[in-house]
């Protein structure tokens, strides 16, 4: 039982676990293909930091990239960069490829791409590589406090 699953259960968020074969660097595209779901509905969890090394989380559609320039503007800082895998693991308590925004080791601000809420169902990491939670995007708000921001860039 991962901390992500415990956090979702404690918040009474209905979810269904779906397993897929984790392939390093396969990302959300590989998960979506194996699960037979829309790549846009797979949600990636990225751990980033600003110039003061303060970590935070951004949730983004699997088929989009984060505009770090827009995210820096929203945060009121000069620069934002993704954390190294080792640093992300340390902040989140999860291994990259299995990072979930739920039940992270460190409390971090979570930014959510606003169009995620337009989807009927999302597939978001459940705290272990090869395991996602299928759930309503409204469950994000029930399980944690996020800031809804437009920070996507089409790939």
Secondary structure, DSSP 8 states (H G I E B T S, - for coil): --HHHHHHHHTT--EEEEE----TT-HHHHHHHHHT--GGGEEEEEEEEETT--EEEEEEETTEEE-HHHHHHHHT-S-EEE--HHHHHHHHSS-TTS--STT-SS---EEEEGGGGGSS-EEEEEEETTEEEEE-THHHHHHS-EEEE--EEE-
